[in-house]
Amino acid sequence: MSLRIDLGAIVQNWRQLAAMAPNARPAAVVKADAYGLGAEPVVRALYEAGARDFCVALAREGRALRPVLPQDARINILSGHMPSEDLTGLVPVLNSAEQFFRDRAIRQGQPFAIQLDSGMNRLGMEAGEWAALRDEALAGDPDFIMSHLACADEPDHPANAAQLAAFREMTEGCDVPRSLAATGGILLGPQYHFDMIRPGIGIYGGLPFAEAQPVVTLSLDVIQTRHVQAGEFCGYGGTWVADGPRRIATVSAGYADGVLRALSSSGFSLYAGATACPVVGRVSMDLMTVDVSDLPEVPATLDLICREQPIDRLADYAGTIGYEILTSLGNRYPRHYV
């Protein structure tokens, strides 16, 4: 098994997204171990390319990255200031009055940012809560004020314009950098860009950034091949039955490695170069069975994620999104960075 991660493509995708918002500071979202691809090598590559703002979900993610990055890199913690967290060298994005007063009592004079809820009803201060402490918060000189779009991957969704209007209203007159757009928001256009953008999934080759360079190639070892006859089945439950003589390869990955069980019987394939080899039977914990009858010779590896089957196409087969495909990748894959 081999998970090949193209750091050059990550950097190129980040630069392409940054170029769409030339007047905004480009951050990079590297939460969940850089969407499953390894935060340490990813942040090193992005820092070398010019990134200075990084966003993670949890303080422990930030603490792991703090020794990796020079001190001029800002590591923003999107979950804010949770009780008893060590935030040394980190920037909590405060999501409520409770977090604000906790942070200012414990970390007076230390950097912080603010998140506002512009309509997603997930994280951030609602309008009334923000109005009550706005003056005090602004007096503390936050690094930035942000919100997050719920439907940016649907450009015509009315929630986008509604959230933009709410964010503008809540931040009118604030002499503080503002940030609203992640990958989808960047693609919505300049009115969503403000002072800082926060590209995430687009850096890693995922939709809605359709122009992204592919980042991941996942190759799986062929353990064994066999011939099955008409009427014989493969895998648990006998869900696939051969309709004639077929050659079957057993491949070394399954749902323990992030190949979702929901992919079973979905019609997805592994690839030998450009040739599709249908996966047959159920995805099990460590193994899959693949019909390689059309190959003149069975290679040592077959590709699950590749140019012929990028993460979002695989996600479609599983009824999910590219984010889940990436973040589900297990830790048993040797990772190779190029």
Rosetta blueprint (number, residue, H / E / L):
1 M L
2 S E
3 L E
4 R E
5 I E
6 D L
7 L H
8 G H
9 A H
10 I H
11 V H
12 Q H
13 N H
14 W H
15 R H
16 Q H
17 L H
18 A H
19 A H
20 M L
21 A L
22 P L
23 N L
24 A L
25 R E
26 P E
27 A L
28 A E
29 V E
30 V L
31 K H
32 A H
33 D H
34 A H
35 Y H
36 G H
37 L L
38 G L
39 A H
40 E H
41 P H
42 V H
43 V H
44 R H
45 A H
46 L H
47 Y H
48 E H
49 A H
50 G L
51 A L
52 R L
53 D E
54 F E
55 C E
56 V E
57 A L
58 L L
59 A H
60 R H
61 E H
62 G H
63 R H
64 A H
65 L H
66 R L
67 P L
68 V L
69 L L
70 P L
71 Q L
72 D L
73 A L
74 R E
75 I E
76 N E
77 I E
78 L L
79 S L
80 G L
81 H L
82 M L
83 P L
84 S L
85 E L
86 D L
87 L L
88 T L
89 G L
90 L L
91 V E
92 P E
93 V E
94 L E
95 N L
96 S L
97 A H
98 E H
99 Q H
100 F H
101 F H
102 R H
103 D H
104 R H
105 A H
106 I H
107 R L
108 Q L
109 G L
110 Q L
111 P L
112 F L
113 A E
114 I E
115 Q E
116 L E
117 D L
118 S L
119 G L
120 M L
121 N L
122 R L
123 L L
124 G L
125 M E
126 E L
127 A H
128 G H
129 E H
130 W H
131 A H
132 A H
133 L H
134 R H
135 D H
136 E H
137 A H
138 L H
139 A H
140 G L
141 D L
142 P L
143 D L
144 F L
145 I E
146 M E
147 S L
148 H L
149 L L
150 A L
151 C L
152 A L
153 D L
154 E L
155 P L
156 D L
157 H L
158 P H
159 A H
160 N H
161 A H
162 A H
163 Q H
164 L H
165 A H
166 A H
167 F H
168 R H
169 E H
170 M H
171 T H
172 E L
173 G L
174 C L
175 D L
176 V L
177 P L
178 R E
179 S E
180 L L
181 A L
182 A L
183 T H
184 G H
185 G H
186 I H
187 L H
188 L H
189 G L
190 P H
191 Q H
192 Y H
193 H L
194 F L
195 D L
196 M E
197 I E
198 R L
199 P L
200 G L
201 I H
202 G H
203 I H
204 Y H
205 G L
206 G L
207 L L
208 P L
209 F L
210 A L
211 E L
212 A L
213 Q L
214 P L
215 V L
216 V E
217 T E
218 L E
219 S E
220 L E
221 D E
222 V E
223 I E
224 Q E
225 T E
226 R E
227 H E
228 V E
229 Q L
230 A L
231 G L
232 E L
233 F E
234 C E
235 G L
236 Y H
237 G H
238 G H
239 T L
240 W E
241 V E
242 A L
243 D L
244 G L
245 P L
246 R E
247 R E
248 I E
249 A E
250 T E
251 V E
252 S L
253 A L
254 G L
255 Y H
256 A H
257 D H
258 G L
259 V L
260 L L
261 R H
262 A H
263 L H
264 S L
265 S L
266 S L
267 G L
268 F L
269 S E
270 L E
271 Y E
272 A E
273 G L
274 A L
275 T E
276 A E
277 C E
278 P E
279 V E
280 V E
281 G L
282 R L
283 V L
284 S L
285 M L
286 D L
287 L L
288 M E
289 T E
290 V E
291 D E
292 V L
293 S L
294 D L
295 L L
296 P L
297 E L
298 V L
299 P L
300 A L
301 T E
302 L E
303 D E
304 L E
305 I E
306 C E
307 R L
308 E L
309 Q E
310 P L
311 I H
312 D H
313 R H
314 L H
315 A H
316 D H
317 Y H
318 A H
319 G L
320 T L
321 I L
322 G H
323 Y H
324 E H
325 I H
326 L H
327 T H
328 S L
329 L L
330 G L
331 N L
332 R L
333 Y L
334 P L
335 R E
336 H E
337 Y E
338 V L
